[in-house]
Amino acid sequence: MWIALAVVAIVLGLVAIVVMRRARRRLRLPDVDPFTVTEPWRTYVQHALSAQRRYDEVVRTARGGPVRDRLTEIGARVGAAVQECWQVARAGHALDQGVRALDLGRTAARVERARDDTQLADREAALQAQLASGERLRTVATDARRRLDVLEARLEEAVARAVELSLSGDVSQLAGLGADVDGVVIDMEALRQGLEEAGRASGGRAS
C-alpha cells in the first residue's frame, strides 16, 4: 500500500511539473530583439535592456534579507517596463514604416500637380487626405520619441537609486523606488496604447 501511495505521489508530482512548464510557456513574454526595429527605436530598447541588466546586478550583489527581497519584487516591474518599452518601439517602428510607405514628399508633389488641373479636384482632395494622415502619423511618432526619452531617463534614474538604496539596509526607503518604477510602467503602457490606437486609426498602415 505504501509503495502504491509513493507511486501515486511521484506521478502527481510529475504531472504538476508538466502543468507548470506548460503554464510558463503560455505566459512567456515575447523575446526582446532590438535589431528587429529601426533607429531610433532600436537604441531605446538597447538602453532599456542595459538598465535592466544593471538592476539585476544590483539585486544579485545585494545583501540577503528584506532589502534584497524588496529589490527582487521591484525588479519584476523593471522587467515590465522593458517589455513595455519594447512594445512601444515595435509600434513606433510600425508607424515609421507606415509614414515611409506613404512617401509624403511624392504625395505632396502629386497634390501640387492635381491643384494645377481643375479636372482633378476630386483627386486633389483624396491626396490631401492621404497627406494629412501621413503628417498626423509622423507627428505621433515624433511625440512618442520625446516621451520615450523622458521615460527611459526615469528608468535609468531608478536603477541608479537602486544602487544607493541597496547599501542603506533600510527597506522602507525602497517604497519610493517601487512607486517610481510603477509610474514608468504605467506611462509606458499609456504610450504604447496611444501608438497602437494611432496605428488602428490609420487604417492598419502602422500595424
C-alpha positions as CSV (number, residue, x, y, z in Angstrom):
1,M,0.0,0.0,0.0
2,W,2.8,2.4,0.9
3,I,4.5,1.6,-2.4
4,A,1.3,2.4,-4.3
5,L,0.9,5.7,-2.5
6,A,4.5,6.6,-3.2
7,V,4.0,5.8,-6.9
8,V,0.8,8.0,-6.9
9,A,2.7,10.8,-5.3
10,I,5.5,10.6,-7.8
11,V,3.1,10.6,-10.7
12,L,1.2,13.6,-9.3
13,G,4.5,15.4,-8.9
14,L,5.5,14.8,-12.5
15,V,2.1,15.9,-13.7
16,A,2.4,19.1,-11.6
17,I,5.8,19.8,-13.2
18,V,4.4,19.4,-16.7
19,V,1.5,21.7,-15.9
20,M,3.8,24.3,-14.5
21,R,6.0,24.2,-17.6
22,R,3.1,24.5,-19.9
23,A,1.8,27.5,-17.9
24,R,5.1,29.2,-18.2
25,R,5.2,28.6,-21.9
26,R,1.7,30.2,-22.2
27,L,2.8,33.2,-20.1
28,R,6.1,33.6,-21.8
29,L,6.6,37.2,-22.9
30,P,7.8,37.9,-26.4
31,D,11.6,38.0,-26.8
32,V,13.1,41.5,-26.9
33,D,15.2,41.9,-30.0
34,P,16.3,45.4,-30.7
35,F,17.6,44.5,-34.1
36,T,14.1,43.9,-35.5
37,V,13.3,47.6,-35.2
38,T,14.9,50.6,-36.9
39,E,16.6,53.6,-35.2
40,P,15.9,55.4,-33.0
41,W,13.6,52.7,-31.6
42,R,16.5,50.2,-31.5
43,T,18.6,52.4,-29.3
44,Y,15.7,52.9,-26.8
45,V,15.3,49.1,-26.4
46,Q,19.1,48.6,-26.0
47,H,19.2,51.3,-23.3
48,A,16.2,49.7,-21.5
49,L,17.9,46.3,-21.6
50,S,21.1,47.8,-20.3
51,A,19.2,49.4,-17.4
52,Q,17.6,46.0,-16.6
53,R,21.0,44.3,-16.6
54,R,22.4,46.9,-14.2
55,Y,19.4,46.5,-12.0
56,D,19.7,42.7,-12.0
57,E,23.3,43.1,-10.9
58,V,22.3,45.3,-8.0
59,V,19.9,42.6,-6.9
60,R,22.5,39.9,-7.3
61,T,25.1,41.7,-5.2
62,A,22.6,43.0,-2.5
63,R,22.9,41.5,0.9
64,G,20.3,38.9,1.7
65,G,17.2,40.0,3.7
66,P,14.2,42.3,3.3
67,V,16.1,44.8,1.2
68,R,17.1,42.2,-1.4
69,D,13.6,40.7,-1.3
70,R,12.0,44.1,-2.0
71,L,14.6,44.8,-4.7
72,T,13.6,41.5,-6.3
73,E,10.0,42.4,-6.3
74,I,10.7,45.8,-7.9
75,G,12.9,44.0,-10.4
76,A,9.8,42.4,-11.8
77,R,8.4,45.8,-12.5
78,V,11.7,46.9,-14.1
79,G,11.2,43.9,-16.4
80,A,7.7,45.0,-17.2
81,A,9.0,48.5,-18.1
82,V,11.5,46.9,-20.5
83,Q,8.7,44.9,-22.1
84,E,6.5,48.0,-22.5
85,C,9.5,49.9,-24.0
86,W,9.9,47.0,-26.5
87,Q,6.2,47.2,-27.4
88,V,6.4,50.9,-27.8
89,A,9.4,50.5,-30.0
90,R,7.6,48.0,-32.2
91,A,4.6,50.3,-32.5
92,G,6.8,53.3,-33.2
93,H,8.7,51.3,-35.8
94,A,5.5,50.3,-37.5
95,L,4.3,53.9,-37.6
96,D,7.6,55.0,-39.2
97,Q,7.2,52.2,-41.8
98,G,3.7,53.4,-42.5
99,V,4.8,57.0,-43.0
100,R,7.6,55.8,-45.2
101,A,5.2,53.8,-47.3
102,L,3.0,56.9,-47.8
103,D,6.0,58.7,-49.4
104,L,4.8,62.1,-48.2
105,G,7.2,64.1,-50.5
106,R,5.9,62.3,-53.5
107,T,2.3,62.7,-52.3
108,A,2.8,66.5,-51.8
109,A,4.2,66.8,-55.3
110,R,1.1,65.0,-56.7
111,V,-1.1,67.3,-54.7
112,E,0.5,70.3,-56.4
113,R,0.1,68.8,-59.9
114,A,-3.6,68.0,-59.2
115,R,-4.1,71.5,-57.9
116,D,-3.0,72.9,-61.3
117,D,-5.6,70.9,-63.1
118,T,-9.2,71.9,-62.3
119,Q,-10.4,68.5,-63.7
120,L,-8.5,66.7,-60.9
121,A,-10.3,68.4,-57.9
122,D,-11.5,65.1,-56.5
123,R,-8.1,63.6,-56.9
124,E,-6.5,66.5,-55.1
125,A,-8.9,66.1,-52.1
126,A,-8.0,62.4,-51.8
127,L,-4.3,63.1,-52.0
128,Q,-4.7,65.9,-49.4
129,A,-6.4,63.5,-47.0
130,Q,-3.6,61.0,-47.5
131,L,-1.0,63.7,-46.9
132,A,-2.8,64.8,-43.7
133,S,-3.0,61.2,-42.5
134,G,0.8,60.8,-43.0
135,E,1.6,64.0,-41.3
136,R,-0.5,63.0,-38.3
137,L,1.3,59.7,-38.0
138,R,4.7,61.4,-38.3
139,T,3.6,63.8,-35.5
140,V,2.5,60.9,-33.3
141,A,5.8,59.1,-33.8
142,T,7.9,62.3,-33.1
143,D,5.9,62.9,-29.9
144,A,6.4,59.3,-28.9
145,R,10.1,59.6,-29.2
146,R,10.2,62.6,-27.0
147,R,8.1,60.9,-24.3
148,L,10.1,57.7,-24.5
149,D,13.3,59.8,-24.0
150,V,11.9,61.0,-20.7
151,L,10.6,57.6,-19.6
152,E,13.9,56.0,-20.3
153,A,15.7,58.6,-18.3
154,R,13.3,58.0,-15.4
155,L,14.0,54.2,-15.6
156,E,17.8,54.8,-15.6
157,E,17.4,57.2,-12.7
158,A,15.5,54.4,-10.8
159,V,18.3,52.0,-11.4
160,A,20.9,54.5,-10.1
161,R,18.8,55.0,-7.0
162,A,18.6,51.2,-6.5
163,V,22.4,51.0,-6.3
164,E,22.4,53.6,-3.5
165,L,19.4,52.2,-1.6
166,S,20.7,48.6,-1.7
167,L,23.5,49.8,0.5
168,S,21.3,51.5,3.1
169,G,19.8,48.4,4.6
170,D,16.6,50.3,5.1
171,V,13.7,48.6,3.3
172,S,11.3,51.5,3.9
173,Q,13.4,53.7,1.6
174,L,12.5,51.3,-1.3
175,A,8.8,52.3,-1.2
176,G,9.5,55.4,-3.3
177,L,11.6,53.5,-5.7
178,G,8.9,50.9,-6.3
179,A,6.3,53.7,-6.9
180,D,8.7,55.4,-9.4
181,V,9.2,52.2,-11.4
182,D,5.4,51.6,-11.3
183,G,4.9,55.1,-12.7
184,V,7.3,54.4,-15.5
185,V,5.4,51.1,-16.4
186,I,2.0,52.9,-16.3
187,D,3.3,55.7,-18.5
188,M,5.0,53.3,-20.9
189,E,1.8,51.3,-21.2
190,A,-0.2,54.5,-21.9
191,L,2.3,55.5,-24.6
192,R,2.1,52.0,-26.2
193,Q,-1.7,52.2,-26.2
194,G,-1.6,55.6,-27.9
195,L,0.7,54.4,-30.6
196,E,-1.4,51.3,-31.2
197,E,-4.6,53.4,-31.4
198,A,-2.9,55.7,-33.9
199,G,-2.0,52.6,-36.0
200,R,-5.6,51.4,-35.9
201,A,-6.9,54.9,-36.8
202,S,-4.6,55.0,-39.8
203,G,-6.4,52.0,-41.3
204,G,-3.8,49.4,-40.3
205,R,-0.9,51.1,-42.1
206,A,1.1,51.1,-38.8
207,S,0.1,47.7,-37.6
